[in-house]
């Protein structure tokens, strides 16, 4: 079992909060051709790494994959089909931005037949909030996207939503999630706004043009999102992810379960044979290196301690939590340390032990970063 991630590094413009690697797509069609030439070459070159693997999931992310003409993506999928063993039951997800949701795009998508799951960044159902976040679309685009999903029979799709900022009101959250739950959107990723170095929000924060949300307001927003979705029948299966039954993301769940994956394109990460590697974060350098036949990535071998730390961190993000049997079988030398640390009074009240698993309760999920850093301090 394994996964594939493809990073398409082009966007129309940079959103204020985004620190994913992408550049503005200009009319430089030569760069687009060079990029896809390099990408297809990287796919072929790395196929030996997965020669004994069956690929269960493929994820076209970015950047904005829906910004490039669709035939490029179709060709990429074909390169995978020709060089890898793809499962008959593959989950193939494509990120589409709402402003690119047109009848023509959806009809191409449907005709091609290889994409069976969609993911889109609505981020808000309020035009003022969308403007604040620096998005290129409006609420009307979000609705058009939903109509097209219905018209073309895409019933496995996810919508991203951002909360955790000052101008967002509880009333607005209630209104948005009422729309989502009434429409039975199968999967919702609700992320809290992070202000990362290198983003335009970071500069605005330093200049005092925006503020970080107050802690109490953040907790209220997190709780409200959680309550609205879980009371409507959504499973809160990971800190930021909620799904209706059977509609969880297989691709992301595999990341959190340490299933090997290969990443393609600039800045993409890979994990296999206890090794993490990451591609260069520059599309032109990426193209040059791949065309010269050079590996465009750096890598590090994970020690047992690294793997233990990652296992704890990722498992605590998930509702399922830490499997104590797995901990014993794989990381027995850190077991005493683990049990000692979770008895700490600062942490223990946020943990629940249940049927051989240890997980965070809702209060713990809200401050998971603090708890995880306490666990390792
Ligand atoms: S959030 Fe998405 S659309 Fe906006 S800049 Fe980042 S990758 Fe591009």
Boltz pocket constraint, residues with backbone or C-beta under 6 A from the ligand:
constraints:
  - pocket:
      binder: B
      contacts: [[A, 10], [A, 11], [A, 12], [A, 13], [A, 14], [A, 15], [A, 18], [A, 19], [A, 20], [A, 22], [A, 62], [A, 63], [A, 64], [A, 97], [A, 121]]
      max_distance: 6.0
